[in-house]
Amino acid sequence: MDDSGSSSNKPSLLERLAALLTPEPEDRDELIALLRAAHERELFNADAFSIIEGALQMSDMRVCDIMVARARMNVLRIDDSVASIVAFAVKTGHSRFPVVGGDKDDVLGILLAKDLLRFFAGQEFCLREMLRPAMFIPESKPLDVLLREFRLNRNHMAVVVDEYGGVAGLVTIEDVLEQIVGEIEDEYDADADAEGGGDIVPVHGGRFRVRAMTPIEDFNAAFAAAFSAEEVDTVGGLLIRHFGRLPRPGEAATIEGWRFRVLRADSRRIDMLLAERVPDIGSGAFDA
């Protein structure tokens, strides 16, 4: 019997997407535009579109865009006592710590906080013997390449080095995944926000990660800037007004001597920006 008239011939989601994406896009911008059109036709929801867009935009980003700068690294020293190590692990709430010798350029390895359980179980504690090998990567490594290496090597943290071999910072797999799925917050992030220290974070080379919801007054106060708060209340709102639309991840603009690049955003809002001071070339400059 011919079942050609059955409901099984109804086009699948994949087939409908394929039909929508014909003809093939010429570049990634066209692909994202087609995916946005698919989202607007409710072929998939906003969260799915945000993840797809984040994964595509991530290939334009490099480790130096998201790493924790050297000055903000929480490290242990090889000669620290076990009591101080336990206290530091409890205070920071991290699960992995670079362990250094004389200074932060001398990274000996990585300590996993769970290995401290051996001490509480009554086993002999030797920090040097507990260290896991550290993964070293250059500042210029693309994020999509790093994510692949994290998966293949089963690493969750990498030490970032500059062109001279010095330590520039560190990056975790969570930092990379956040570029795709958005902010991954836990109770320690909430505590940091409650203390008022999470909106503007130094990164490296005079750059800062800035939450889009940071009030204009707070940004002005932090950097002696003079952005007007009459028409918009937040740094994200400043960028939206400048573009005349919601900017996408990877897009950047120079406004009154500051260059803002969108690190994370979805179809509804901007989440995180990268800001750096540049010579004032006017408020109408857009960057690639």
C-alpha positions as CSV (number, residue, x, y, z in Angstrom):
1,M,0.0,0.0,0.0
2,D,1.2,3.5,-0.8
3,D,1.7,5.6,2.3
4,S,2.7,8.6,0.4
5,G,-0.2,10.5,1.8
6,S,0.6,9.8,5.4
7,S,1.7,12.4,7.9
8,S,5.2,11.1,7.7
9,N,5.7,13.2,4.6
10,K,5.4,16.4,6.6
11,P,8.7,18.3,6.3
12,S,10.9,18.0,9.3
13,L,12.5,20.9,11.1
14,L,15.8,20.2,9.3
15,E,14.1,20.1,5.9
16,R,12.3,23.4,6.6
17,L,15.6,25.0,7.7
18,A,17.3,23.7,4.6
19,A,14.5,25.2,2.4
20,L,14.8,28.5,4.2
21,L,18.6,28.6,3.7
22,T,18.3,28.3,-0.1
23,P,20.2,29.8,-1.9
24,E,23.3,29.2,0.2
25,P,24.6,32.3,2.0
26,E,27.8,33.9,0.7
27,D,29.3,34.7,4.1
28,R,28.7,34.3,7.8
29,D,26.7,37.6,8.1
30,E,24.3,36.3,5.5
31,L,24.0,33.0,7.3
32,I,23.2,34.8,10.6
33,A,20.6,36.9,8.8
34,L,19.0,33.8,7.5
35,L,19.1,32.1,10.9
36,R,17.5,35.2,12.4
37,A,14.7,35.0,9.8
38,A,14.2,31.4,10.7
39,H,13.9,32.4,14.4
40,E,11.4,35.1,13.5
41,R,9.4,32.5,11.7
42,E,9.5,30.5,15.0
43,L,11.4,27.5,13.5
44,F,13.4,27.6,16.8
45,N,13.3,29.7,19.9
46,A,15.3,32.6,21.0
47,D,17.7,30.6,23.3
48,A,18.6,28.2,20.4
49,F,19.2,31.2,18.1
50,S,21.4,32.9,20.7
51,I,23.5,29.7,21.1
52,I,24.0,29.3,17.4
53,E,24.9,33.0,16.9
54,G,27.3,32.8,19.9
55,A,29.0,29.7,18.4
56,L,29.4,31.4,15.0
57,Q,30.7,34.7,16.5
58,M,33.2,32.9,18.8
59,S,35.5,32.1,16.0
60,D,36.3,35.9,15.7
61,M,37.4,36.1,19.3
62,R,40.7,35.3,20.8
63,V,41.9,34.3,24.2
64,C,43.1,37.8,25.1
65,D,39.5,39.0,24.8
66,I,38.2,37.0,27.7
67,M,41.1,35.9,29.8
68,V,41.5,36.8,33.5
69,A,44.4,39.2,33.6
70,R,47.6,38.3,35.4
71,A,47.0,40.9,38.1
72,R,43.7,39.2,39.0
73,M,44.8,35.6,39.0
74,N,44.3,33.7,42.2
75,V,47.4,31.6,42.6
76,L,49.0,29.4,45.3
77,R,52.7,29.3,46.0
78,I,54.6,26.0,46.2
79,D,55.7,26.8,49.8
80,D,52.3,27.7,51.1
81,S,51.1,25.7,54.2
82,V,48.2,23.4,53.8
83,A,46.2,25.5,56.3
84,S,46.6,28.6,54.1
85,I,45.8,26.7,51.0
86,V,42.6,25.3,52.4
87,A,41.6,28.8,53.7
88,F,42.3,30.4,50.3
89,A,40.3,27.7,48.4
90,V,37.3,28.3,50.7
91,K,37.6,32.0,50.3
92,T,37.8,32.1,46.5
93,G,35.5,29.2,45.8
94,H,37.5,28.1,42.8
95,S,38.0,24.5,41.8
96,R,41.5,24.9,40.2
97,F,44.5,27.0,41.1
98,P,47.8,27.7,39.3
99,V,50.7,27.0,41.6
100,V,53.8,29.1,41.2
101,G,57.3,29.2,42.4
102,G,59.1,32.5,42.8
103,D,56.6,34.6,40.9
104,K,53.6,34.3,38.6
105,D,55.8,33.6,35.5
106,D,57.0,30.4,37.2
107,V,53.9,28.2,36.9
108,L,54.7,24.8,38.2
109,G,51.3,23.1,37.7
110,I,47.6,23.2,38.6
111,L,46.1,22.1,41.9
112,L,42.5,20.7,41.9
113,A,40.6,21.7,45.1
114,K,39.2,18.2,45.3
115,D,42.7,16.9,45.9
116,L,42.7,18.7,49.3
117,L,40.2,16.0,50.5
118,R,43.3,13.7,50.9
119,F,44.5,16.0,53.7
120,F,41.1,15.8,55.5
121,A,41.2,12.0,55.0
122,G,44.4,11.9,57.0
123,Q,46.7,11.2,54.1
124,E,50.1,12.8,53.8
125,F,49.9,16.2,52.0
126,C,52.6,17.1,49.5
127,L,51.6,20.0,47.2
128,R,54.3,19.3,44.6
129,E,53.2,15.7,44.2
130,M,49.5,16.7,43.7
131,L,50.1,19.1,40.9
132,R,48.6,18.4,37.5
133,P,50.4,19.6,34.3
134,A,49.6,23.1,33.3
135,M,48.4,23.9,29.8
136,F,50.1,26.9,28.2
137,I,48.5,28.8,25.3
138,P,49.3,32.1,23.4
139,E,47.1,35.2,23.8
140,S,46.3,35.1,20.1
141,K,44.7,31.6,20.1
142,P,41.1,31.6,18.6
143,L,38.5,30.6,21.1
144,D,37.0,27.9,18.9
145,V,40.4,26.3,18.6
146,L,40.9,26.5,22.4
147,L,37.5,24.9,23.1
148,R,38.4,22.0,20.8
149,E,41.7,21.6,22.6
150,F,40.0,21.7,26.0
151,R,37.7,18.9,24.9
152,L,40.5,16.7,23.4
153,N,42.9,17.2,26.3
154,R,40.2,17.1,29.0
155,N,41.6,20.3,30.5
156,H,39.5,23.0,32.2
157,M,42.1,25.7,32.6
158,A,44.9,27.1,30.6
159,V,47.7,29.6,31.4
160,V,48.0,32.4,28.8
161,V,51.4,33.6,27.9
162,D,52.5,36.7,26.0
163,E,55.0,36.9,23.1
164,Y,57.9,37.0,25.5
165,G,56.9,33.9,27.4
166,G,55.6,35.7,30.5
167,V,52.3,34.9,32.0
168,A,49.6,37.2,30.7
169,G,46.6,35.6,32.5
170,L,44.5,32.5,32.5
171,V,41.3,31.2,30.9
172,T,38.9,28.4,31.8
173,I,36.5,26.3,29.8
174,E,33.7,28.1,31.5
175,D,34.9,31.4,30.2
176,V,34.8,30.0,26.6
177,L,31.4,28.4,27.0
178,E,29.9,31.6,28.3
179,Q,30.6,33.2,24.9
180,I,28.1,30.6,23.5
181,V,25.5,30.1,26.1
182,G,25.8,33.4,28.1
183,E,26.7,34.1,31.7
184,I,27.1,31.0,33.9
185,E,26.7,32.3,37.4
186,D,27.0,30.5,40.7
187,E,26.8,31.6,44.3
188,Y,30.3,33.1,44.2
189,D,29.4,35.3,41.3
190,A,26.3,36.5,43.2
191,D,28.5,37.3,46.2
192,A,30.9,39.3,44.0
193,D,28.0,41.3,42.5
194,A,26.6,42.0,45.9
195,E,30.0,43.5,46.9
196,G,29.8,45.8,43.9
197,G,33.0,44.6,42.2
198,G,31.7,42.6,39.3
199,D,30.5,45.3,36.8
200,I,33.9,46.5,35.6
201,V,36.8,44.0,35.5
202,P,40.4,44.8,34.2
203,V,41.5,42.3,31.6
204,H,44.8,43.0,30.0
205,G,46.6,45.8,28.1
206,G,44.4,48.6,29.4
207,R,41.1,46.8,28.5
208,F,38.1,46.1,30.7
209,R,35.2,43.7,30.6
210,V,32.1,45.8,31.4
211,R,28.6,44.5,32.0
212,A,26.2,46.1,29.7
213,M,23.9,46.9,32.6
214,T,26.6,49.1,34.3
215,P,25.1,52.5,35.0
216,I,26.6,55.4,33.0
217,E,27.4,57.2,36.2
218,D,29.4,54.3,37.5
219,F,31.4,54.0,34.3
220,N,32.1,57.8,34.3
221,A,33.2,57.6,37.9
222,A,35.5,54.7,37.3
223,F,37.3,56.3,34.4
224,A,36.7,60.0,34.7
225,A,34.6,59.8,31.5
226,A,31.9,62.2,30.5
227,F,29.1,60.2,28.8
228,S,25.7,61.7,29.1
229,A,23.1,59.9,31.2
230,E,20.2,62.0,30.0
231,E,18.9,59.7,27.3
232,V,20.3,56.3,28.4
233,D,21.0,54.8,31.8
234,T,23.5,52.1,31.1
235,V,26.6,51.4,29.0
236,G,24.7,48.9,26.9
237,G,22.0,51.5,26.3
238,L,24.8,53.9,25.1
239,L,25.9,51.4,22.5
240,I,22.4,50.6,21.4
241,R,21.7,54.3,20.9
242,H,24.9,54.7,18.9
243,F,24.1,51.8,16.5
244,G,20.4,52.6,16.3
245,R,19.7,48.9,16.9
246,L,20.8,46.0,19.0
247,P,24.5,45.3,18.1
248,R,25.6,41.7,17.6
249,P,28.5,39.9,19.2
250,G,31.8,40.9,17.7
251,E,30.5,44.4,16.6
252,A,32.4,47.4,17.9
253,A,32.2,51.2,17.9
254,T,34.3,54.0,19.1
255,I,32.5,56.6,21.2
256,E,34.1,59.7,22.7
257,G,37.5,58.2,23.0
258,W,36.3,54.7,24.1
259,R,36.2,51.6,21.9
260,F,33.4,49.2,22.9
261,R,33.2,45.7,21.5
262,V,30.3,43.4,22.1
263,L,31.4,40.1,23.7
264,R,28.1,38.6,24.5
265,A,24.6,39.4,23.3
266,D,21.5,37.6,22.2
267,S,18.4,38.7,20.2
268,R,17.0,40.6,23.2
269,R,19.9,42.3,25.0
270,I,23.6,43.0,25.3
271,D,25.3,41.2,28.2
272,M,29.0,41.9,28.2
273,L,31.3,44.5,26.5
274,L,35.1,44.9,26.1
275,A,36.1,48.5,26.6
276,E,39.4,50.3,26.1
277,R,40.4,53.9,25.9
278,V,41.6,55.1,22.4
279,P,42.5,58.5,20.9
280,D,39.2,60.4,20.4
281,I,38.3,60.1,16.7
282,G,34.7,61.2,17.1
283,S,31.5,59.5,18.1
284,G,30.5,58.3,14.7
285,A,33.1,55.7,14.2
286,F,32.1,52.0,13.7
287,D,34.7,49.2,13.7
288,A,34.7,45.9,12.0
